[in-house]
Amino acid sequence: GFVDPASVTPATPQFELQDIAYSLPNEPEATIATSVSHFYRGNVQPDSECKLCSDPAKAIIFSHPQPFGCSEEGRNEITVTVLNQIGVEVEKTAMVRIFDNFA
């Protein structure tokens, strides 16, 4: 991987994701809000020897910040992209399974 020139340590952002299943509330037009933190395996936040990018809008990008709804019943792929301060980017995917109990 990449190496931080200042410390000569690996600079690749480190994080693991987990798949999740959600059951929508039993009502028409139901949605369920999610957070990128729900997908971190063991609730361990991303980290990098070089620190994460100082711009919060670029440091961690979650591909599905809006709530999941009935139209997304079934399997959905999400991506999380993490960028550190020296420009090294890592993208990982996880699956979200949505169950619609109202259907």
C-alpha positions as CSV (number, residue, x, y, z in Angstrom):
1,G,0.0,0.0,0.0
2,F,0.9,3.6,0.2
3,V,3.3,5.0,2.8
4,D,3.1,8.3,4.7
5,P,6.2,10.1,3.7
6,A,6.5,11.8,7.1
7,S,6.3,8.7,9.3
8,V,7.1,5.9,6.7
9,T,4.1,4.0,7.9
10,P,1.2,2.5,5.8
11,A,-1.2,5.2,4.8
12,T,-4.1,3.2,3.5
13,P,-7.3,4.0,5.4
14,Q,-8.4,1.0,7.4
15,F,-12.0,-0.1,8.0
16,E,-14.3,-3.1,7.6
17,L,-18.0,-3.1,6.7
18,Q,-20.8,-5.5,7.6
19,D,-24.0,-6.4,5.8
20,I,-27.2,-5.3,7.5
21,A,-30.9,-6.2,7.3
22,Y,-33.7,-3.8,8.1
23,S,-37.4,-4.4,8.5
24,L,-39.6,-1.4,7.5
25,P,-42.3,-0.3,9.9
26,N,-45.7,-1.9,9.2
27,E,-47.2,1.1,7.5
28,P,-47.7,2.4,3.9
29,E,-44.8,4.5,2.5
30,A,-42.6,3.4,5.4
31,T,-38.9,4.4,5.5
32,I,-36.0,3.7,7.8
33,A,-33.1,6.0,8.3
34,T,-29.6,4.7,8.2
35,S,-26.2,6.0,9.1
36,V,-22.8,5.1,7.7
37,S,-21.8,4.1,11.3
38,H,-24.3,1.2,11.2
39,F,-22.1,-0.5,8.6
40,Y,-18.8,-0.4,10.4
41,R,-17.9,-3.9,11.6
42,G,-17.6,-3.9,15.4
43,N,-18.5,-0.2,15.4
44,V,-14.8,0.5,14.6
45,Q,-14.6,3.9,12.8
46,P,-12.2,4.3,9.8
47,D,-8.7,5.2,10.7
48,S,-5.4,6.0,8.9
49,E,-1.9,6.6,10.0
50,C,-2.1,9.9,8.0
51,K,-5.4,10.9,9.6
52,L,-8.6,11.2,7.6
53,C,-9.1,14.1,5.2
54,S,-9.8,17.3,7.1
55,D,-12.7,18.2,4.9
56,P,-15.7,16.2,6.4
57,A,-17.5,16.3,3.1
58,K,-14.6,14.3,1.5
59,A,-13.3,12.2,4.4
60,I,-16.1,9.6,4.4
61,I,-18.7,9.3,1.6
62,F,-21.7,7.1,2.1
63,S,-23.5,6.2,-1.1
64,H,-27.0,6.0,0.5
65,P,-27.4,8.8,3.1
66,Q,-31.2,9.0,2.5
67,P,-33.6,6.7,4.2
68,F,-34.5,3.3,2.6
69,G,-38.1,2.9,1.6
70,C,-40.6,0.3,0.3
71,S,-39.4,0.7,-3.3
72,E,-36.0,-0.7,-2.2
73,E,-37.3,-4.0,-0.8
74,G,-34.7,-6.8,-1.3
75,R,-30.9,-6.5,-1.6
76,N,-29.2,-3.2,-2.1
77,E,-25.5,-2.5,-2.3
78,I,-24.0,0.5,-0.5
79,T,-20.5,1.9,-0.8
80,V,-18.4,3.7,1.7
81,T,-15.4,5.7,0.5
82,V,-12.7,6.9,2.9
83,L,-10.1,9.5,2.0
84,N,-7.0,10.4,4.1
85,Q,-5.0,13.6,4.3
86,I,-2.4,12.5,1.7
87,G,-5.1,11.6,-0.9
88,V,-5.2,7.8,-0.5
89,E,-8.8,6.6,-1.0
90,V,-10.3,3.3,-0.2
91,E,-13.8,2.2,-1.2
92,K,-15.7,-0.8,0.2
93,T,-19.1,-2.3,-0.3
94,A,-21.8,-3.9,1.9
95,M,-25.2,-5.3,1.3
96,V,-28.4,-4.0,2.8
97,R,-31.5,-6.2,2.9
98,I,-34.8,-4.4,3.2
99,F,-37.9,-6.3,4.4
100,D,-41.3,-4.7,3.8
101,N,-43.7,-6.1,6.4
102,F,-46.6,-4.1,5.0
103,A,-46.6,-5.6,1.5
